[in-house]
Amino acid sequence: MFQKCFEYKTADNAKRDGYYPYFRPIESAQDTEVYIRNKKHLMLGSNSYLGLTNDPRVKEASIKAIEKYGTGCAGSRFLNGTLDIHEELEERLAKFTNKESALLYSTGFQVNQGVISTLVGREDVVLTDSLDHASIIDGARLAFGKTFRFNHNDMDDLETKLKNAGDKGKLIVVDGIFSMEGDIVNLPEIVKLAKKYNAGIMVDDAHSLGVLGKNGRGTANHFQLDDETDLIMGTFSKSLASLGGFVAGNVKVIDFLKHHSRALIFSASPTPASVAAAMASLDIMETEPERIEKLWANTNKMLKGFKELGYNTGIAETPIIPLVIGDDMLCFKTWKALSEAGIFINPVIHPAVPHGHALIRTSYMATHTSEQLDFALDSFKKIGKNLSII
């Protein structure tokens, strides 16, 4: 049973050779700068797009929630674990996403796993983009229905798959912003095809909340397709500076999930501190649109800078900017050199990306300063030339 565990040597070999980039213990708050083993690093690998994880108002909200409710709920939402602030946040998120109702889960991963596996029955089909997040893939695997994967943002391939699905119930599930490539889903064309073939649409806005749409309302709002998008999911672990997730949609659909989604019913509910932090972050998102403006200014500066340096940024168009390296070993060498220069980034290899498409994933925050970004571009220039990447 455990033989495969003892035979697994990949991580040990990488550690031995000094090229192990994972599980790095950060000794400070998740901010524009972090400390690892007492060394300061410029953080270019965080998903805290609005820079709220260390905001005093968010931390204070969490502290007050613990003082009132304690540290946990000791049960699931279904039984003893629903607090008034759970319902308050659900009402806020439903209104924010222009939907009738919303439902909180303990993690964003559980949202996709729980919603897809619950809604897609034996006679149904779920259609997923080939670059969808792993939580969507796992949700589809758990569903009793059949899964059709279409090529990334390829509307012709999606239409072919929809035709093949015939008159079965159909749910199209896509990322709003794809987490490694940094591009935006072609939602307008998906909506047209969904109407033509009578399919539902679910958009994963994990990386879109706080980034796209009015006050960061997400992908559907960005394209003014709120009413045409059936379900919107999001996480609290990125722009909302917390931990947890939600799905928003028609009140009857949400009620069905409340009483049938195993990922919800059999999991402990989100902690009071997590809910309060997400609520405080939502307050800031709604009242400080200048944060999103600054996020996009930083994004545009870095995208322009990388292209001028000669880096391959692929199809990136959002605060997620990948630098396509190609070779796995060269990717790890780049990571190591940048780490030694005091920059925290994430090397990404197969299976997170296709073979031969290894990349350095960088991501940006509203709170990055121009001086920090200039330092980053200068470091990428020196290291890119030293390693003959640019």
Buried (B, 14 or more C-beta within 10 A) or exposed (E): EEEEEEEEEEEEEBEEEEBBBEEBEBEEEBBBBBBBEEEEBBBBBBBBBBBBBBBEEBBEBBEBBBEEBEEBBEEBBBEEBBBEBBEEBBEBBBEBBBBBBBBBBBBBBBBBBBBBBBBBEEEBBBBBBEBBBEBBBBBBEBBEBBBBBBBBBBBEBBBBBBEEBEEBBBBBBBBBBBBBBBBBBBBEBBBBBBEEBEBBBBBBBBBBBBBBBBBBBBBBBBBEBBEBBBBBBBBBBBBBBBBBBBBBBEEEBBEEBBEEBEBBBEBEBBBBBBBBBBBBBBBBBBEBEEBBEBBBBBBEBBBEBBEEBEBBBBEBBBBBBBBBBEBBEBBBBBBBBBBEBBBBBBBBBEEBBEEEBBBBBBBBBBBBEEEBBEBBBEBBBEBBEEEEBB
